């Protein structure tokens, strides 16, 4: 991923591949009909993650679960959270 330059199509592809590998490693399943959606059942509730280019949205009923997944993704993807 370090070899890909920002703005090149290859960098988006590499980011997407690495992101899918990271979330699949913690139990998420990629939606067969929409590759930008991943789901996982945590605490008997559905957890959904959507990915568009380099923007990630996640949703779970329990905010603590959202925080835990955010921490995992920051560690595995070296992401930053831009709260605006």
PEQUIUR-V256637 format. One record per pair of residues at least 6 apart in sequence whose C-alpha atoms are under 6 Angstrom apart, sorted by the first residue. I is the first residue (numbers start at 1). J is the second residue. D is the distance in whole Angstrom. If there is no record, write none. Layout:
((I:J:D) (I:J:D))
This chain:
((4:11:5) (28:38:6) (28:39:5) (28:40:5) (29:38:5) (29:39:5) (30:38:4) (31:37:6) (31:38:6) (36:50:5) (36:51:5) (37:49:6) (37:50:5) (38:48:6) (38:49:5) (39:47:6) (39:48:5) (40:46:6) (40:47:5) (41:47:6) (47:59:6) (47:60:5) (48:58:6) (48:59:5) (49:57:6) (49:58:4) (50:56:6) (50:57:5))
